[in-house]
């Protein structure tokens, strides 16, 4: 297949492109700078110059392809507009892809989030059949505001696009992870001198190795049915306390409970306070059965034990 990829130089995209090429696909990546173009070429991809604001260019690139993988976001908008601005900018992008691919049956696979749909009160692990709940203005400033992007992508199935969403956990780990959630937690622990976890730390978090993410995007592109969600998560959730204990063991720092109240949590975690309290049990069974995906890379705790996240400490 001829595959057009956005975000090809990011943490996910830089693994997705080699995965696709190794499987025999021809990949073209979007590059807005000479540096990005060089990185794409180094990964073996062709280069299309442009950016996410050039909707006509995106439609042309999608129309020229046999499928699209979209994992780019306007991260430059975060400092001024937060997640609200990022989501608002992404919606026209997926609509442009939908317009270009409508009626073709070609795949569009986009990134979503395990943390955004709003399942906190399900009372059971979320499955791939649980849709993203509506967002709306009352969820501004939270991950849930981006649900409109997920529901729009999945809804393109009704327009003849083989569209799907790969839901990613907060932690996607690897030896090349330098700006994800784990490095933030580790830097915070070094700054505070202790490793904190919220309350009793029993809230479940999910993780996945980025190479397993790449294989799932490829499988969804190649054979995923239209209008579906996929869960890129390792089996079972990990209590937040266990993550904190693994970090503390490596850093030689005490691990302490941070009382889950409006003063103490922000006092330690800062802008991460709302995220660290999330309890997100979820299943990957449908993803594995439907696409034949099996996580094969080291688990989160094994990756922490490998030590590469602490090489500078």
N, C-alpha and C positions, 0 to 999 in steps of 0.2 A: 504494500500500500504506500501511497504518497501521503505522508502525514505532516500537517502543519502544527507546530508546537509554540505556544506562548509560555514565557517564563522558563525558557530552556537553560538559562544560566543560574537559576536559583537552586536551592537545596534539592527540591524534588525534580525539577526539570533536568538538572545536570546528571541525574541517574536515569531518568526516563528515556532520554535520547539514546544513550548507549544501549539500553535494554531493547529499544525498538530496532536499532541498526543491527544488533546481534541477531535479531529474529528475522532479518531480511527486508525490513521496511526502509523506504527512502524518506529522510526527515529534512524538513525545512524549518528553521527556527527564526523567530522574530527578534531583531536586534535594533536597539535605538542608539547604540554607540559603537565606536571602533573596538572598544574593549570587549563588549558583548559579542560582536561579530567574530572576533578572534577566538573567544571561548567556545562559541558554537562550532566553529571550524575545527577546533581542537577535539571536540567531541565527535566529529565526523558528520556534522549536519551541514546542509546548504544554508545560506543566509538570505533572509529577506529584511531589508532595512525598513524601519518604521516604528511606530509605537501604538499604545492602546487607545490613543485619542484619534487616530486615523481610521475611522470606521469604514470608509470606502476601501482602504487598503486591506483591512482585515477581511472584508467580504470577498474581495478579489482573491486573497490568499486561500480562504476557505473554499471558494468555488473551484480553484485550481487543484485542490487536494482530494484525496479519497477519504479523509477523516481529519478531525481536529482534536487535539488535546490542549486544554486551556488551564494553566496553573499560574498565570501571572496576575498580580494585583498592583494597584497604584499605591505602593508603600510610601511614595513621596507625599501622599495626602495625609498620612497619619499624624504628623506633628501639628497640623493646623485644623484638620477636620475629624480626626479619629476614624473609628471603624464605620461611622455613618457616611463619611465622605468616600471611603474606599468602596463600600457597597454601592453607593449611588453611581460611582464612576464605572463599576463593573457591569451593571445592568445593561447599559447600551451595548457593551461589548458582546455579551452572550446573545442579545437580540440580533445584533449584526450577523453573528455566526448562524443563528437560526434562519434569518432571511436568506443567506447564501446557500444553506443546506436543505431548505424546505422542499419536501417532495422527492428527495433523492434517496432516502434510506441510509445515507452515510452517517457514520458515528460522530458525535460530539461528546467528549468525556471531560468533565470539569471537576475541579476540586471543591469539596464541601468540608464540613466540620462535624465531628461527633459532639462537640460542645455547643453548637449553635441552635439545634432545633427546638429546644424547650421541653425536654422530657423529664425534668427533675422529679416529677411526681407520678411517674408511670407505675411505680410499685413492682417493676420487673425489669429485666434487661431489655433495652431497646433492640429491635431487629431492623433489618433492611426494609421491612414492609411498613415501618412507622414513618409517615411523612413528616417533613419539616412543618412545624406549626407556624401559623401566620405571625409575622413580625409586627409592624406598625410603629407609630411614633412613641408609644409607651416603652418600647424596647430600645430606643436610641441610646447609644453608648455601650451596648452589649453585643455579643456575638450574634444574638438572635436577629438583629436588624438585617443581617445578611441573608436571612432565610428567603427573601424575595428572589435572590439570585438562584438558589437551589431549586425553588419551585418553578421558576421560569425555565430553567434548563430542562427539568424533567417534563414540563408541560409541552416542550417542543416536540415530544413524541407524537402529539396529536397533529402536528404539521408535517409528518413524514420524515422526521429526523431521528436517527437511532441514538437518542441522547441519554446520558446517565451521569450520576454524581458519585464520585469516590469520596466518602466521608473520612477525613483524616483526624487522628487524635491530636491532642495538644502537644504530645511529645513524639516527634519523628527523629530517631537517633541514628547516628553513624559516625564514622571517623572524620567526616567533613562537616559535621554540625558545629558551626561556630557562632550562630546567632539565634538558635532556637530557645525553647523554654528551659532545657537543662542547663545550658551555659548561664542563663539568667539566675536560676536557683543557686548555682555554684558560686557565682559572683556575689550574690546577696549574702550567702553564708560566710564567705570570706570577709565581707564588709562588716557584718554583725558580730562575727566571732562565735556564733552558734548556728546550728541548722534547725530551722523551725518547721513545724507542721501544724495545721489548724485543728483545734479541739483535740479529739482523741485520735485524729489521723486515720480514721477508718474509711473515709470517703474514697471511692474507687476511681482510679485514673487508668486510662488506656495509653498504650504506646505501640510503636511499630518501627521496625528498621526501614530506613529509606529505600534499601534495595528491594524489600518486599513491596513497598509502595509502588516502585517502578514496574514490577512484574504485574501488579494488579491493574494499573493503568493500561498496560499492553493487552492484558486479557479482556478488559472491558471494551477496548477499542476493537479487538479482533472478533469477539463473539458475544459481547454483552447485549441482551435484549433491550429494547427501547423503553424509556420511562422508568428506569430502575435506580435504586440507591445501592451502593456497595460499601461495606465496612472494612476499612484498612486498619485492622487492629489485631494485636496478638491475642491468643486465647486468654480469656479471663481478665479481670481488672486487677490493678495493683494498689493496695492501700497506700495512701499518700505517705503515711508514716514509714513504710518500708523504703520508699524512694529517699526520704530524708535520712533514714538510717544508713543507707548505702553511701550517700554523699558524705555524711558525718564520718563514717569509717575510713573513707579515702582521705579526707581532709584532716582527720584527727581532731575533730571538733565535737563538742557535746550536742546532743539532739534533744530539743525541748518542745513541749506543747505550747502553742500560742493560743491563749483564750479566744474563742470565736465570738468576739463582740466588736462593736463598731469602732472602738478605740484601739484595741490591741492588734487586731489583724492588719489594719493599714499602718500601724506603727512599725510592724516588722516587714510586711510584704509590699507596702506601698501600692502602686497601681495594679499589682497582681492580686490584691486582696480578694476581689470578687471571683477570680478564676480558681484560686487554690481551694476554695470551699466546695467546688462542684463535685457532685457524686453522680457518675455517669456510667452505670452498668450497661453493657451492650454486648451483643453477640455477633459473630462473623459467620455463623453456620450457613446461612443462605448464600453468602458470597462464595464460600468454599465449595458448596454443593453445586451451584449453578455454573461457576467459572472454572472450577478445578484449581482454585488458588490455595496454596498452602504456605504460610510463612516459614521460611527456611533459614533466615539469618539469626544471629544472636539476639536473645531477648534483651529487654531494657536493663535488667539487673546484671546480666552477663556483660553487656556493653559497659556499664559503669565499673564492673569489676576488672575489665580489661585495662582501665587506667588512662585511656587516651584523652578523656575529658579533663584530666587533672595533670596533664604533662607539664603545664606551666606553673603548677603550684609548688 
